[in-house]
Amino acid sequence: MIWFLVPFAMIGAGVVTLIIIVVSAELIRAARQSKRVAAVAVRYNCQGRRRITAKEWCFAFRRELTSGYSSLRIGYVDIPRNPDQPMRARLPH
């Protein structure tokens, strides 16, 4: 009887592993992207260069986990959803 359940247990383990991989990949992407978004927001709003605070990073991280966009525009900077793609400056219209 136990041999009958082994294939189902393996399929279940595979599904759980796949879900864990997808969620961890999204968490890593959101962490990388939130650092970029917070840095651009600080530079745009403060008109200077300073390091981002933990509070700003946490706010950006929360927003990244729940947002769905193809590119985000802060000021004149277009930030793509993929953190591996470069940010682009856009001229004002």
C-alpha positions as CSV (number, residue, x, y, z in Angstrom):
1,M,0.0,0.0,0.0
2,I,2.8,2.4,0.8
3,W,4.3,1.9,-2.7
4,F,1.0,3.2,-4.1
5,L,1.4,6.6,-2.3
6,V,5.1,7.2,-3.2
7,P,4.5,8.7,-6.6
8,F,1.8,11.1,-5.2
9,A,4.2,12.1,-2.4
10,M,6.9,12.8,-5.0
11,I,4.6,14.9,-7.1
12,G,3.4,16.9,-4.0
13,A,7.1,17.5,-3.0
14,G,7.8,18.7,-6.5
15,V,4.9,21.1,-6.4
16,V,5.9,22.5,-3.0
17,T,9.5,22.9,-4.2
18,L,8.3,24.7,-7.3
19,I,6.2,27.1,-5.2
20,I,9.1,27.8,-2.8
21,I,11.4,28.5,-5.8
22,V,8.9,30.9,-7.4
23,V,8.2,32.8,-4.2
24,S,11.9,33.1,-3.3
25,A,12.8,34.3,-6.8
26,E,10.1,37.0,-6.4
27,L,11.4,38.0,-3.0
28,I,14.9,38.3,-4.3
29,R,13.7,40.4,-7.3
30,A,11.7,42.6,-5.1
31,A,14.6,43.2,-2.7
32,R,16.9,44.1,-5.6
33,Q,14.4,46.3,-7.3
34,S,13.3,48.1,-4.1
35,K,16.9,49.3,-3.5
36,R,16.9,50.8,-7.0
37,V,13.4,52.4,-6.6
38,A,14.2,53.8,-3.2
39,A,17.5,55.3,-4.4
40,V,15.8,57.0,-7.4
41,A,13.0,58.3,-5.2
42,V,15.5,59.7,-2.7
43,R,17.5,61.4,-5.4
44,Y,14.5,62.8,-7.1
45,N,12.7,64.1,-4.0
46,C,15.7,65.3,-2.0
47,Q,17.6,66.9,-4.9
48,G,20.8,65.4,-3.7
49,R,22.7,62.2,-3.1
50,R,22.4,60.4,0.2
51,R,22.1,56.8,1.3
52,I,18.7,55.3,1.6
53,T,17.4,54.5,5.1
54,A,16.0,51.2,6.2
55,K,12.5,52.7,6.4
56,E,12.6,53.9,2.8
57,W,13.9,50.5,1.7
58,C,11.2,48.7,3.6
59,F,8.5,50.9,2.1
60,A,9.8,50.3,-1.4
61,F,10.1,46.5,-0.7
62,R,6.4,46.3,0.4
63,R,5.3,48.2,-2.7
64,E,7.4,46.0,-5.0
65,L,5.9,42.8,-3.6
66,T,2.3,44.0,-4.3
67,S,2.8,46.0,-7.5
68,G,2.3,44.9,-11.0
69,Y,3.9,47.1,-13.7
70,S,6.1,46.8,-16.7
71,S,8.0,50.0,-16.0
72,L,7.8,52.5,-13.2
73,R,8.5,56.2,-13.8
74,I,9.8,58.4,-11.0
75,G,10.5,61.9,-12.2
76,Y,12.2,61.5,-15.5
77,V,13.6,58.0,-14.8
78,D,12.0,54.9,-16.2
79,I,12.7,51.8,-14.0
80,P,11.9,48.5,-15.7
81,R,10.4,45.7,-13.5
82,N,13.4,43.4,-14.2
83,P,16.3,44.7,-12.0
84,D,18.8,43.3,-14.6
85,Q,17.7,45.8,-17.2
86,P,19.1,49.3,-17.1
87,M,17.2,52.4,-16.0
88,R,16.5,55.0,-18.6
89,A,16.2,58.7,-18.4
90,R,13.3,60.2,-20.2
91,L,13.1,63.7,-21.4
92,P,10.2,65.8,-20.1
93,H,7.3,66.3,-22.5
